[in-house]
Amino acid sequence: MLGLGSKLGQVRVAAARCLFPGLQDKLLQVAYGGASQQLRLSSNGARPAARSISWESRRWLHRSVGTSTGPQQKHGTFYEFRTYNIKPGKMADFLNLTEDKIHLRTAISELVGYWFMEFGNMNEVFHIWKYGSYKERTAVRRSLMQKKDWQQNYISKMMPMLNYQISEVTYLVPWAQMHTSPKPGVYELVSYQMVAGGPAVWGKAFQKAVSAHDHVGYCKLIGAFHSEFGQLNRVHALWWHEDCDARAAGRHRAHEDVRVVAAVRDSVNYLVSQNNKLLIPTPFSPLQ
């Protein structure tokens, strides 16, 4: 004879199977009181205690069910993150050449910002390009291939200075906007590798953590981005600081703010790893 808890468990399993047809029955049973979790009446009529669902099972279910990517981008605008690793001793030559020829590139599409690394990965530059659609980016790349001045006087001279390049396509997260800096300063790019499942799983926790840091006022959020191509389930927060000392003082205040501490404590449940880089804007960067 099945108890009320078992019957409810069977109903929940059936409902969940309709909503998530690809989900394994065993996982649904673990989550909603299936065969191994049912309350049974033993032959002598005694009701044993139900076996509790382990923390790992709950967390796995959370990740498995939350496979949606969350709210989709409402328009086609995306941001391409490009990282170039420069050969040691070539950074000054690379930046001088780029500053001399960047106008050929910015005449075709919008440059958001261009930085070199101060802390983090050494001998690297990082730049962000904005596109209204993938068709626009394809047209831009095709046009650059046909520009002799760009190819002969920049690409052919720049490429020997590189070790490697990384390209990542990102969208602004739905709740964020792209901002400008209030005045010249330094930037921090913080990248978070989240658990699989996308914003449906960790989006609210990430938003809460980033917003808590932004609202205390120790730094300014320039943009928050979610990867589309490249390393998936990755999000980035681009921050502006007046200088490195202002950043250090701001972080000290944030660590003593109970709102920030609570938000971060919740978000780390979905965090796999993170890294940050301190960025110095180049003279030709729109974001200063």
Backbone as JSON, one array per atom type, in Angstrom:
{
  "sequence": "MLGLGSKLGQVRVAAARCLFPGLQDKLLQVAYGGASQQLRLSSNGARPAARSISWESRRWLHRSVGTSTGPQQKHGTFYEFRTYNIKPGKMADFLNLTEDKIHLRTAISELVGYWFMEFGNMNEVFHIWKYGSYKERTAVRRSLMQKKDWQQNYISKMMPMLNYQISEVTYLVPWAQMHTSPKPGVYELVSYQMVAGGPAVWGKAFQKAVSAHDHVGYCKLIGAFHSEFGQLNRVHALWWHEDCDARAAGRHRAHEDVRVVAAVRDSVNYLVSQNNKLLIPTPFSPLQ",
  "N": [[0.85, -1.19, 0.0], [0.54, 2.16, -0.83], [1.63, 5.18, 0.64], [0.4, 8.57, 1.26], [2.47, 10.35, 0.64], [3.92, 8.87, -1.24], [2.1, 8.63, -3.33], [1.78, 11.31, -4.07], [4.39, 11.72, -4.88], [4.51, 10.09, -7.18], [2.7, 11.44, -8.81], [4.07, 13.85, -9.16], [6.35, 12.95, -10.49], [5.2, 12.08, -12.89], [4.19, 14.51, -13.88], [6.54, 15.99, -14.12], [7.84, 14.44, -16.03], [6.35, 15.0, -18.29], [6.92, 17.71, -18.62], [9.68, 17.69, -18.9], [10.68, 15.72, -21.02], [13.08, 14.52, -21.79], [14.43, 13.89, -19.53], [15.88, 11.55, -17.35], [14.1, 8.76, -15.94], [15.04, 7.76, -13.53], [16.36, 9.91, -12.35], [14.22, 11.65, -11.99], [12.74, 10.2, -10.16], [14.43, 10.17, -7.97], [14.36, 12.87, -7.35], [11.65, 13.46, -6.86], [10.52, 11.65, -5.09], [10.43, 8.9, -5.97], [10.48, 5.33, -6.66], [12.63, 4.43, -5.01], [12.45, 6.26, -2.98], [9.99, 6.14, -1.88], [7.38, 6.14, 0.59], [6.67, 3.37, 2.38], [4.38, 0.93, 3.66], [5.29, -1.46, 5.91], [5.19, -5.05, 6.34], [4.33, -5.42, 8.94], [2.97, -3.17, 9.38], [4.3, -0.93, 10.21], [5.65, 2.28, 9.58], [8.47, 3.14, 7.91], [11.07, 5.65, 8.14], [11.35, 8.09, 5.55], [13.93, 8.01, 3.09], [16.28, 10.54, 2.84], [16.95, 12.96, 0.27], [20.07, 13.34, -1.16], [22.46, 16.04, -0.88], [24.09, 16.31, -3.14], [22.5, 15.01, -5.07], [20.31, 16.72, -5.23], [21.6, 19.03, -6.18], [22.57, 18.13, -8.63], [20.17, 17.59, -9.94], [19.17, 20.2, -10.07], [21.01, 21.38, -11.81], [20.6, 19.77, -14.07], [17.91, 20.05, -14.84], [17.75, 22.78, -15.32], [18.4, 23.6, -18.09], [17.84, 25.5, -19.95], [18.76, 28.43, -21.8], [17.91, 30.72, -20.73], [16.49, 34.1, -20.75], [16.37, 35.16, -24.05], [18.54, 37.01, -26.26], [17.33, 40.18, -27.06], [17.78, 41.6, -29.33], [19.99, 41.82, -32.2], [22.52, 42.73, -31.52], [25.87, 42.19, -30.61], [28.96, 41.58, -28.82], [32.3, 41.3, -29.59], [34.93, 39.82, -28.02], [38.32, 40.15, -28.13], [41.48, 38.78, -27.68], [44.92, 39.18, -27.69], [47.96, 37.6, -27.5], [51.11, 38.79, -27.0], [54.44, 38.58, -28.24], [57.2, 38.43, -25.99], [58.9, 41.47, -25.39], [57.94, 42.75, -27.61], [55.74, 44.34, -27.21], [55.67, 47.23, -27.12], [56.28, 47.88, -29.78], [54.12, 46.68, -31.07], [51.89, 48.11, -30.02], [52.49, 50.72, -30.91], [52.39, 50.4, -33.7], [49.71, 49.61, -33.97], [48.35, 51.85, -32.99], [49.0, 53.65, -34.98], [47.7, 52.61, -37.21], [45.08, 51.99, -36.56], [42.92, 53.5, -37.31], [42.15, 52.68, -39.8], [40.8, 50.39, -39.27], [38.75, 51.11, -37.44], [37.22, 52.66, -39.05], [35.45, 51.01, -40.23], [33.99, 49.39, -38.42], [32.62, 49.5, -35.05], [34.71, 50.25, -32.39], [34.84, 49.43, -29.04], [36.56, 49.4, -26.8], [40.09, 49.37, -26.02], [42.76, 47.76, -24.58], [45.77, 47.17, -22.66], [47.29, 44.56, -20.7], [47.9, 44.97, -17.26], [47.96, 43.62, -14.81], [47.53, 40.13, -14.3], [47.23, 37.98, -17.06], [50.28, 38.29, -18.68], [51.83, 40.42, -21.19], [49.69, 40.83, -23.0], [47.01, 42.07, -25.03], [43.73, 43.42, -25.02], [40.63, 43.76, -26.61], [37.42, 45.13, -27.49], [34.81, 44.73, -29.76], [31.94, 46.01, -31.36], [29.0, 44.73, -32.86], [26.14, 44.81, -34.99], [24.93, 42.59, -36.05], [25.51, 39.2, -37.18], [25.82, 39.17, -39.89], [26.75, 41.72, -40.39], [29.28, 41.58, -39.18], [30.49, 39.65, -40.83], [30.55, 41.03, -43.26], [32.27, 43.1, -42.55], [34.66, 41.72, -42.01], [35.17, 40.7, -44.55], [35.55, 43.05, -46.0], [37.87, 44.02, -44.77], [39.7, 42.12, -45.58], [40.07, 42.83, -48.18], [41.24, 45.28, -48.09], [44.08, 46.74, -49.0], [45.95, 48.44, -47.77], [45.5, 47.93, -45.05], [46.04, 45.18, -44.89], [48.69, 44.96, -45.9], [50.21, 46.9, -44.54], [49.55, 46.67, -41.9], [48.44, 44.05, -40.91], [50.34, 42.19, -41.99], [52.64, 43.04, -40.7], [51.97, 42.96, -38.05], [51.22, 40.33, -37.35], [53.57, 38.62, -37.07], [54.38, 39.39, -34.54], [52.77, 38.16, -32.73], [51.83, 35.56, -30.42], [49.48, 34.06, -30.07], [45.9, 34.21, -30.74], [42.68, 34.95, -29.37], [39.23, 34.69, -29.75], [36.03, 35.67, -28.71], [32.55, 35.55, -28.66], [30.1, 37.55, -27.25], [27.1, 38.46, -25.47], [25.39, 41.24, -24.04], [24.11, 40.73, -20.79], [20.6, 40.31, -20.05], [19.72, 42.18, -18.1], [21.58, 44.2, -18.01], [23.27, 47.18, -19.14], [25.31, 48.89, -21.57], [27.82, 51.0, -20.5], [29.6, 54.15, -20.23], [32.81, 55.38, -19.13], [33.18, 57.56, -16.27], [35.37, 59.23, -16.16], [38.87, 59.27, -17.11], [40.54, 56.23, -16.2], [41.26, 53.04, -14.7], [40.65, 49.63, -15.68], [38.88, 46.64, -14.85], [38.58, 43.34, -15.73], [36.57, 40.8, -14.91], [36.16, 37.41, -15.01], [33.92, 34.73, -14.98], [33.56, 31.3, -14.65], [30.81, 29.39, -14.88], [28.55, 26.85, -13.58], [27.23, 24.19, -15.66], [24.26, 24.73, -17.62], [23.35, 27.31, -17.95], [21.91, 30.71, -17.8], [19.36, 30.15, -16.73], [19.84, 28.56, -14.6], [21.86, 29.83, -12.98], [21.57, 32.54, -13.34], [20.08, 34.51, -11.82], [21.4, 34.54, -9.36], [23.95, 35.39, -10.14], [23.35, 37.94, -11.15], [22.46, 39.18, -8.8], [24.81, 39.18, -7.26], [26.62, 40.75, -8.8], [25.17, 43.15, -9.01], [25.03, 43.89, -6.34], [27.69, 44.56, -5.76], [27.94, 46.72, -7.51], [26.1, 48.57, -6.54], [27.08, 49.45, -4.1], [28.87, 51.36, -4.72], [31.66, 51.45, -4.91], [32.93, 50.96, -7.24], [32.43, 51.19, -10.81], [30.14, 49.63, -12.9], [30.71, 48.73, -16.15], [29.82, 46.95, -18.1], [28.06, 43.8, -18.34], [28.47, 40.53, -19.43], [27.54, 37.65, -21.36], [28.74, 34.59, -22.54], [28.57, 33.46, -25.93], [29.82, 32.25, -28.11], [32.77, 30.41, -27.82], [34.25, 29.79, -24.68], [31.72, 28.26, -23.05], [28.92, 28.94, -20.78], [30.04, 31.01, -19.44], [30.62, 34.11, -17.9], [31.18, 37.64, -17.89], [32.28, 40.5, -16.12], [32.81, 43.85, -16.59], [34.58, 46.33, -15.1], [35.02, 49.73, -14.0], [37.56, 51.65, -12.46], [38.79, 54.37, -10.56], [41.53, 54.44, -10.01], [44.2, 52.11, -9.2], [44.55, 52.09, -6.41], [42.12, 53.11, -5.54], [40.5, 51.0, -6.26], [41.43, 49.0, -4.49], [40.71, 50.1, -2.01], [37.96, 50.21, -2.32], [37.26, 47.5, -2.55], [37.85, 46.65, 0.01], [35.88, 47.99, 1.51], [33.63, 46.79, 0.39], [33.9, 44.13, 1.24], [33.17, 44.34, 3.85], [30.54, 44.88, 3.77], [27.41, 43.74, 4.44], [25.42, 43.15, 2.61], [26.73, 42.69, 0.19], [28.35, 40.54, 0.92], [26.42, 38.56, 1.48], [25.21, 38.24, -1.04], [27.35, 37.36, -2.61], [27.97, 34.97, -1.31], [25.78, 33.4, -1.99], [26.04, 33.23, -4.79], [28.4, 31.8, -5.23], [27.79, 29.16, -5.09], [27.29, 28.31, -7.61], [29.56, 28.64, -8.99], [32.41, 27.72, -10.84], [35.06, 28.47, -11.47], [37.14, 31.44, -11.45], [38.66, 34.41, -12.79], [40.67, 37.38, -12.94], [41.63, 40.47, -14.55], [43.68, 43.29, -14.73], [43.24, 46.15, -16.57], [44.74, 48.53, -18.7], [43.83, 51.37, -20.43], [44.59, 52.0, -23.87], [46.0, 54.82, -25.66], [44.35, 55.21, -27.9], [41.95, 54.08, -27.27], [38.42, 54.08, -27.1], [37.03, 53.85, -24.61], [38.21, 55.27, -21.79]],
  "CA": [[0.0, 0.0, 0.0], [1.34, 3.38, -0.93], [1.19, 6.3, 1.45], [0.09, 9.81, 0.55], [3.71, 10.9, 0.1], [4.29, 8.13, -2.43], [1.18, 9.0, -4.42], [2.16, 12.65, -4.53], [5.64, 11.57, -5.6], [4.21, 9.56, -8.51], [2.08, 12.52, -9.59], [5.12, 14.81, -9.52], [7.18, 12.34, -11.51], [4.46, 12.11, -14.16], [4.14, 15.9, -14.37], [7.88, 16.39, -14.55], [8.16, 13.73, -17.26], [5.7, 15.74, -19.38], [7.61, 18.97, -18.83], [11.06, 17.41, -19.28], [10.65, 14.36, -21.54], [14.4, 13.95, -21.96], [15.05, 13.64, -18.25], [15.8, 10.15, -17.01], [13.15, 8.42, -14.89], [15.73, 7.58, -12.26], [16.61, 11.22, -11.78], [12.94, 12.17, -11.54], [12.36, 9.47, -8.96], [15.26, 10.67, -6.86], [13.95, 14.22, -7.02], [10.26, 13.63, -6.48], [9.98, 10.6, -4.26], [10.1, 7.72, -6.75], [10.43, 4.04, -6.01], [13.6, 4.29, -3.93], [12.18, 7.24, -1.94], [8.6, 6.06, -1.47], [7.04, 5.72, 1.94], [5.95, 2.12, 2.28], [3.94, 0.27, 4.88], [5.88, -2.78, 6.01], [4.23, -6.11, 6.59], [3.76, -5.28, 10.28], [2.22, -1.91, 9.44], [5.14, 0.2, 10.63], [6.08, 3.17, 8.5], [9.87, 3.57, 8.1], [11.36, 7.03, 7.73], [11.74, 8.24, 4.14], [15.34, 8.32, 2.9], [16.4, 11.92, 2.36], [17.68, 13.17, -0.98], [21.38, 13.89, -0.85], [22.74, 17.39, -1.41], [24.6, 16.17, -4.5], [21.39, 14.69, -5.97], [19.54, 17.95, -5.45], [22.37, 19.95, -7.0], [22.6, 17.59, -9.98], [18.86, 17.84, -10.53], [19.08, 21.63, -10.37], [21.79, 21.65, -13.01], [20.09, 19.03, -15.22], [16.64, 20.61, -15.29], [17.92, 24.16, -15.77], [19.23, 23.62, -19.28], [17.5, 26.63, -20.81], [19.74, 29.52, -21.77], [17.31, 31.89, -20.12], [15.96, 35.09, -21.69], [17.18, 35.31, -25.24], [18.89, 38.37, -26.63], [16.17, 40.79, -27.7], [18.19, 42.15, -30.62], [21.14, 41.12, -32.73], [23.8, 43.33, -31.13], [26.77, 41.4, -29.77], [30.28, 42.16, -28.58], [33.37, 40.34, -29.77], [36.11, 39.99, -27.17], [39.53, 39.64, -28.8], [42.68, 38.8, -26.84], [46.14, 38.86, -28.43], [49.15, 37.41, -26.69], [52.21, 39.39, -27.74], [55.75, 38.03, -27.92], [57.97, 39.28, -25.07], [59.75, 42.47, -26.01], [57.3, 43.32, -28.8], [54.52, 45.07, -26.87], [55.76, 48.63, -27.54], [56.18, 47.92, -31.24], [52.75, 46.33, -31.44], [50.99, 49.22, -29.7], [52.79, 51.85, -31.79], [51.86, 50.06, -35.01], [48.25, 49.61, -33.9], [47.89, 53.23, -32.87], [49.21, 54.31, -36.28], [46.84, 52.06, -38.26], [43.76, 51.57, -36.06], [41.87, 54.26, -37.98], [41.68, 51.88, -40.94], [39.88, 49.39, -38.73], [37.59, 51.75, -36.83], [36.39, 53.26, -40.11], [34.53, 50.0, -40.73], [33.08, 48.97, -37.36], [32.78, 50.25, -33.8], [35.6, 49.79, -31.33], [34.36, 49.82, -27.72], [37.7, 49.69, -25.95], [41.33, 48.67, -26.35], [43.56, 47.83, -23.37], [46.84, 46.2, -22.44], [47.21, 44.0, -19.35], [48.84, 45.38, -16.23], [48.02, 42.45, -13.93], [46.83, 39.0, -14.91], [48.09, 37.44, -18.12], [51.23, 39.31, -19.13], [52.07, 40.55, -22.64], [48.43, 40.66, -23.72], [46.09, 43.18, -25.27], [42.32, 43.0, -25.02], [39.79, 44.77, -27.24], [36.01, 44.78, -27.66], [34.19, 45.28, -30.97], [30.48, 45.91, -31.34], [28.36, 44.44, -34.15], [24.69, 44.75, -34.95], [24.49, 41.28, -36.5], [26.59, 38.37, -37.72], [26.0, 39.59, -41.28], [27.61, 42.9, -40.36], [30.65, 41.15, -38.92], [30.99, 38.98, -42.03], [30.85, 42.07, -44.24], [33.45, 43.82, -42.07], [35.84, 40.88, -42.24], [35.4, 40.63, -46.0], [36.09, 44.34, -46.4], [39.25, 44.12, -44.29], [40.53, 41.25, -46.4], [40.28, 43.5, -49.46], [41.95, 46.55, -47.88], [45.52, 46.5, -49.17], [46.7, 49.18, -46.76], [45.35, 47.2, -43.8], [46.72, 43.89, -44.98], [50.13, 45.08, -46.15], [50.89, 47.78, -43.6], [49.26, 46.32, -40.51], [48.35, 42.61, -40.63], [51.6, 41.5, -42.3], [53.64, 43.44, -39.73], [51.49, 42.65, -36.7], [51.11, 38.89, -37.08], [54.8, 38.03, -36.52], [54.56, 39.77, -33.15], [51.79, 37.45, -31.89], [51.91, 34.14, -30.1], [48.18, 33.48, -30.39], [44.74, 35.08, -30.65], [41.45, 34.33, -28.86], [38.02, 35.45, -30.06], [34.85, 35.19, -27.97], [31.34, 36.33, -28.93], [29.3, 37.72, -26.04], [25.95, 39.37, -25.44], [25.06, 41.83, -22.75], [23.05, 40.01, -20.1], [19.36, 41.08, -20.24], [19.5, 43.24, -17.12], [22.7, 45.14, -18.02], [23.46, 48.1, -20.26], [26.7, 49.29, -21.79], [28.04, 52.34, -19.98], [30.9, 54.77, -20.46], [33.5, 55.74, -17.89], [32.97, 58.97, -15.91], [36.62, 59.94, -16.45], [39.94, 58.27, -17.31], [40.83, 55.38, -15.05], [41.72, 51.7, -15.04], [39.52, 48.71, -15.84], [39.07, 45.27, -14.37], [37.72, 42.35, -16.37], [36.42, 39.62, -14.06], [35.51, 36.35, -15.79], [33.41, 33.67, -14.12], [33.11, 30.07, -15.27], [29.7, 28.92, -14.08], [28.16, 25.46, -13.81], [26.44, 24.0, -16.87], [22.83, 24.98, -17.49], [23.04, 28.65, -18.43], [21.29, 31.67, -16.87], [18.2, 29.6, -16.04], [20.32, 27.95, -13.36], [22.64, 30.71, -12.12], [21.45, 33.94, -13.76], [19.63, 35.41, -10.76], [22.46, 34.65, -8.35], [25.01, 36.22, -10.71], [22.84, 39.31, -11.18], [22.43, 39.69, -7.43], [26.18, 39.43, -6.8], [27.19, 41.88, -9.53], [24.42, 44.36, -8.64], [25.41, 44.28, -4.97], [28.97, 45.27, -5.86], [27.75, 47.98, -8.23], [25.29, 49.5, -5.77], [27.81, 50.05, -2.97], [29.51, 52.55, -5.27], [33.13, 51.5, -4.87], [33.39, 50.9, -8.62], [31.34, 51.39, -11.76], [29.96, 48.54, -13.85], [30.64, 49.17, -17.55], [28.97, 46.0, -18.8], [28.09, 42.4, -17.92], [28.35, 39.81, -20.7], [27.38, 36.19, -21.32], [29.37, 34.04, -23.74], [27.76, 32.77, -26.94], [30.8, 31.4, -28.77], [33.99, 30.38, -27.03], [34.01, 29.01, -23.49], [30.32, 28.45, -22.7], [28.59, 29.11, -19.37], [31.02, 31.96, -18.92], [30.13, 35.48, -17.83], [32.23, 38.63, -17.64], [31.91, 41.82, -15.62], [33.84, 44.85, -16.88], [34.46, 47.39, -14.1], [35.9, 50.9, -14.07], [38.06, 52.19, -11.19], [39.55, 55.62, -10.74], [42.91, 53.97, -10.08], [44.37, 50.83, -8.49], [44.34, 52.29, -4.98], [40.67, 53.23, -5.33], [39.97, 49.64, -6.33], [41.76, 48.3, -3.25], [39.89, 50.65, -0.93], [36.58, 49.82, -2.57], [37.09, 46.09, -2.22], [37.86, 46.55, 1.47], [34.55, 48.39, 1.96], [32.65, 45.79, -0.05], [34.03, 42.93, 2.06], [32.53, 44.59, 5.13], [29.13, 45.18, 3.5], [26.68, 42.47, 4.59], [24.64, 42.89, 1.38], [27.65, 42.1, -0.78], [28.76, 39.23, 1.43], [25.31, 37.62, 1.31], [25.01, 37.98, -2.46], [28.47, 36.55, -3.09], [27.85, 33.64, -0.72], [24.79, 32.66, -2.77], [26.48, 33.0, -6.17], [29.52, 30.86, -5.32], [27.26, 27.8, -5.23], [27.23, 27.99, -9.04], [30.83, 29.05, -9.57], [33.43, 26.71, -11.05], [36.34, 29.17, -11.32], [37.09, 32.83, -11.88], [39.95, 35.1, -12.88], [40.51, 38.8, -13.25], [42.75, 41.13, -15.21], [43.67, 44.75, -14.65], [43.43, 46.65, -17.92], [45.08, 49.93, -18.88], [43.39, 51.76, -21.78], [45.56, 52.58, -24.78], [45.61, 56.19, -26.03], [43.34, 55.22, -28.95], [40.76, 53.38, -26.8], [37.27, 54.95, -26.79], [36.86, 53.83, -23.17], [39.43, 55.73, -21.12]],
  "C": [[0.88, 1.24, 0.0], [0.76, 4.47, -0.05], [0.92, 7.53, 0.6], [1.33, 10.41, -0.07], [4.12, 10.21, -1.17], [3.41, 8.5, -3.61], [1.52, 10.38, -4.98], [3.46, 12.58, -5.33], [5.41, 11.07, -7.01], [3.59, 10.63, -9.4], [3.13, 13.51, -10.04], [6.04, 14.25, -10.59], [6.5, 12.4, -12.86], [4.42, 13.52, -14.74], [5.5, 16.35, -14.88], [8.27, 15.71, -15.84], [7.53, 14.42, -18.47], [6.46, 17.02, -19.7], [9.02, 18.77, -19.36], [11.16, 15.98, -19.8], [12.01, 13.72, -21.68], [15.08, 13.58, -20.65], [14.85, 12.19, -17.84], [14.83, 9.91, -15.86], [13.82, 8.31, -13.53], [15.98, 8.91, -11.57], [15.32, 11.82, -11.26], [12.49, 11.47, -10.25], [13.14, 9.95, -7.76], [14.76, 12.01, -6.4], [12.58, 14.29, -6.4], [9.68, 12.42, -5.74], [9.55, 9.39, -5.05], [10.26, 6.46, -5.94], [11.38, 3.95, -4.83], [13.33, 5.24, -2.77], [10.78, 7.07, -1.35], [8.47, 5.67, 0.0], [6.2, 4.47, 1.81], [5.46, 1.68, 3.67], [4.55, -1.11, 4.89], [4.82, -3.79, 6.37], [3.6, -6.01, 7.97], [3.07, -3.94, 10.49], [3.05, -0.72, 9.87], [5.59, 1.0, 9.43], [7.51, 3.61, 8.73], [10.05, 5.01, 7.65], [11.79, 7.06, 6.28], [13.22, 8.59, 4.07], [15.45, 9.71, 2.28], [17.2, 11.95, 1.08], [19.0, 13.85, -0.64], [21.55, 15.27, -1.46], [23.23, 17.32, -2.84], [23.48, 15.87, -5.49], [20.57, 15.92, -6.28], [20.28, 18.89, -6.39], [22.43, 19.46, -8.44], [21.28, 17.8, -10.68], [18.73, 19.29, -10.95], [19.81, 21.96, -11.66], [21.15, 21.0, -14.23], [18.8, 19.63, -15.75], [16.84, 21.98, -15.89], [18.78, 24.27, -17.01], [18.88, 24.75, -20.24], [18.57, 27.69, -20.72], [19.15, 30.79, -21.19], [16.78, 32.85, -21.16], [16.89, 35.29, -22.87], [17.46, 36.78, -25.53], [17.76, 38.98, -27.45], [16.52, 41.42, -29.05], [19.5, 41.5, -31.02], [22.48, 41.64, -32.28], [24.62, 42.37, -30.26], [28.13, 42.07, -29.72], [31.33, 41.05, -28.74], [34.55, 40.72, -28.89], [37.3, 39.37, -27.91], [40.73, 39.84, -27.88], [43.87, 38.36, -27.67], [47.28, 38.71, -27.42], [50.37, 37.81, -27.51], [53.54, 38.76, -27.3], [56.51, 38.98, -26.98], [58.9, 40.22, -25.82], [59.14, 43.17, -27.2], [56.08, 44.19, -28.48], [54.57, 46.52, -27.34], [55.63, 48.76, -29.05], [54.75, 47.63, -31.7], [51.8, 47.5, -31.19], [51.24, 50.43, -30.59], [52.22, 51.61, -33.2], [50.34, 50.14, -35.02], [47.71, 51.03, -33.8], [47.99, 53.96, -34.21], [48.18, 53.87, -37.32], [45.41, 51.75, -37.82], [42.63, 52.32, -36.77], [41.33, 53.51, -39.2], [40.65, 50.85, -40.48], [38.62, 50.02, -38.18], [36.71, 52.47, -37.85], [35.3, 52.3, -40.58], [33.55, 49.51, -39.66], [33.49, 49.61, -36.04], [33.7, 49.54, -32.81], [35.08, 50.33, -30.0], [35.51, 50.21, -26.81], [38.9, 48.85, -26.34], [42.3, 48.87, -25.18], [44.78, 46.92, -23.48], [46.81, 45.79, -20.97], [48.3, 44.58, -18.46], [49.07, 44.25, -15.22], [47.14, 41.37, -14.53], [47.77, 38.36, -15.92], [48.99, 38.54, -18.66], [51.36, 39.29, -20.65], [50.8, 40.28, -23.45], [47.74, 42.0, -23.93], [44.69, 42.6, -25.38], [41.5, 44.1, -25.66], [38.4, 44.23, -27.49], [35.47, 45.5, -28.88], [32.69, 45.02, -30.94], [29.94, 45.69, -32.75], [26.85, 44.36, -33.96], [24.13, 43.4, -35.36], [25.71, 40.49, -36.98], [26.85, 38.73, -39.19], [26.92, 40.81, -41.35], [29.06, 42.49, -40.13], [31.26, 40.47, -40.14], [31.38, 40.0, -43.09], [32.1, 42.85, -43.85], [34.71, 43.01, -42.34], [36.19, 40.78, -43.73], [36.04, 41.93, -46.5], [37.55, 44.49, -45.98], [40.19, 43.26, -45.12], [40.91, 41.92, -47.72], [41.01, 44.82, -49.33], [43.46, 46.31, -47.95], [46.34, 47.21, -48.1], [46.67, 48.45, -45.42], [46.14, 45.91, -43.8], [48.24, 44.04, -45.06], [50.85, 45.86, -45.05], [50.55, 47.52, -42.13], [49.31, 44.82, -40.26], [49.69, 41.91, -40.86], [52.7, 41.84, -41.31], [53.26, 43.03, -38.3], [51.56, 41.16, -36.38], [52.4, 38.26, -36.56], [55.05, 38.38, -35.06], [53.68, 38.96, -32.2], [52.22, 36.02, -31.6], [50.61, 33.43, -30.45], [47.1, 34.54, -30.23], [43.56, 34.28, -30.11], [40.28, 35.26, -29.19], [36.84, 34.82, -29.32], [33.67, 36.13, -28.29], [30.5, 36.36, -27.66], [28.11, 38.63, -26.3], [25.91, 40.04, -24.07], [23.99, 40.97, -22.09], [21.8, 40.9, -20.11], [19.18, 42.26, -19.3], [20.58, 44.32, -17.13], [22.67, 46.03, -19.26], [24.94, 48.43, -20.39], [26.85, 50.75, -21.36], [29.41, 52.87, -20.39], [31.52, 55.12, -19.11], [33.27, 57.21, -17.57], [34.19, 59.83, -16.19], [37.7, 58.89, -16.65], [40.25, 57.5, -16.04], [41.43, 54.07, -15.51], [40.49, 50.79, -15.04], [39.9, 47.33, -15.3], [38.06, 44.37, -15.08], [37.74, 41.11, -15.48], [35.61, 38.59, -14.83], [35.16, 35.2, -14.86], [33.01, 32.47, -14.97], [32.05, 29.46, -14.36], [29.39, 27.46, -14.4], [27.32, 25.38, -15.09], [24.97, 24.25, -16.59], [22.42, 26.37, -17.92], [22.35, 29.51, -17.39], [20.05, 31.15, -16.17], [18.59, 28.99, -14.71], [20.94, 29.0, -12.44], [22.46, 32.2, -12.41], [21.07, 34.89, -12.64], [20.7, 35.61, -9.7], [23.59, 35.54, -8.86], [24.58, 37.69, -10.73], [22.87, 39.93, -9.78], [23.83, 40.05, -6.94], [26.78, 40.65, -7.47], [26.5, 43.18, -9.12], [24.79, 44.83, -7.24], [26.72, 45.03, -4.98], [28.78, 46.65, -6.49], [27.06, 49.01, -7.34], [26.04, 50.11, -4.59], [28.65, 51.23, -3.43], [31.01, 52.57, -5.23], [33.73, 51.38, -6.26], [32.17, 51.04, -9.53], [31.31, 50.23, -12.74], [29.81, 49.13, -15.26], [29.73, 48.24, -18.36], [29.11, 44.61, -18.2], [27.69, 41.56, -19.13], [28.26, 38.31, -20.46], [27.9, 35.62, -22.63], [28.38, 33.32, -24.63], [28.61, 31.81, -27.76], [32.12, 31.54, -28.01], [33.75, 29.45, -25.86], [32.59, 29.27, -23.01], [30.12, 28.48, -21.19], [29.61, 30.02, -18.68], [30.42, 33.36, -18.96], [31.29, 36.4, -17.45], [31.61, 39.9, -17.06], [33.08, 42.76, -15.87], [33.6, 46.05, -15.96], [35.43, 48.53, -14.4], [36.28, 51.31, -12.65], [38.82, 53.47, -11.48], [41.04, 55.33, -10.84], [43.02, 52.7, -9.25], [44.15, 50.98, -6.99], [42.86, 52.44, -4.65], [40.01, 51.86, -5.39], [40.21, 48.9, -5.02], [40.9, 48.79, -2.09], [38.43, 50.23, -1.09], [36.32, 48.37, -2.23], [37.07, 45.88, -0.7], [36.48, 46.92, 2.03], [33.51, 47.34, 1.6], [32.69, 44.53, 0.81], [33.39, 43.1, 3.44], [31.04, 44.9, 4.99], [28.35, 43.86, 3.52], [25.87, 42.14, 3.35], [25.51, 42.22, 0.33], [28.04, 40.69, -0.35], [27.67, 38.19, 1.21], [25.11, 37.25, -0.15], [26.11, 37.09, -3.02], [28.37, 35.13, -2.56], [26.84, 32.79, -1.5], [25.32, 32.3, -4.15], [27.59, 31.96, -6.28], [29.06, 29.41, -5.41], [27.24, 27.35, -6.68], [28.56, 28.27, -9.74], [31.8, 27.88, -9.66], [34.82, 27.32, -10.84], [36.16, 30.62, -11.75], [38.52, 33.36, -11.99], [39.7, 36.56, -13.21], [41.8, 39.35, -13.86], [42.58, 42.63, -15.02], [44.09, 45.3, -16.0], [43.74, 48.14, -17.92], [44.66, 50.35, -20.28], [44.54, 52.35, -22.6], [45.11, 54.0, -25.13], [44.48, 56.24, -27.07], [42.07, 54.47, -28.54], [39.62, 54.36, -26.57], [36.95, 54.99, -25.3], [38.19, 54.18, -22.51], [39.3, 55.65, -19.6]]
}
